Amino acid sequence: MIIAIYAINKAGWFGNYNEETQEYSLPWVCPEDLNHFKATTLNQIVIMGSGTWKSLGRKLPNRTNIVITSRPGEIQDPDVITFSNPQQALEFVKDKDAYVIGGQLLLESMRSDLDMIMLSRIDDFTQANIPAPDVGLGSIFERTGITKYKTFTLEVYTKINDNKD
């Protein structure tokens, strides 16, 4: 199963990109959601784009880290698996569960390959400059679960049809 797991805030923002430093970051701090993310993805496969990889600054421990990048030589960690496109990563994971953790463009490009979405809505209105990814909520995916936590709400979406965009 291929599962997207990501967060947006109540203003609909996904992240920040700083043109000057060319770095990505989250516009909020939400330890409760980060703990949920860690508990969900621990000992699992995570797939991310190169911007997300750079924003993390290191591999996520106790996970198989896959990075989609056009410059695999820039990733010096021998424990990180790189592919030049999402389809190669999907072939690699085959019938295993994998979590797509971002960024925005990777989530959008893989939306027809996703089986489920775990969306955290952070209780925050901080402005940012990267909007929520268009992954087909409401058209390709329907909400099938909702859990309210103290500082965020987890919404689970499952695919409502098998159409490939």
Secondary structure by P-SEA (a helix, b strand, c coil): cbbbbbccccccccccccccccbbbbccccaaaaaaaaaaaccbbbbbcaaaaaaacccccccccccccccccccccccbbbbccaaaaaaaaccbbbbbcccaaaaaaacccccccccccccccccccccccccccccccccccccccccbbbbbbcccccccc
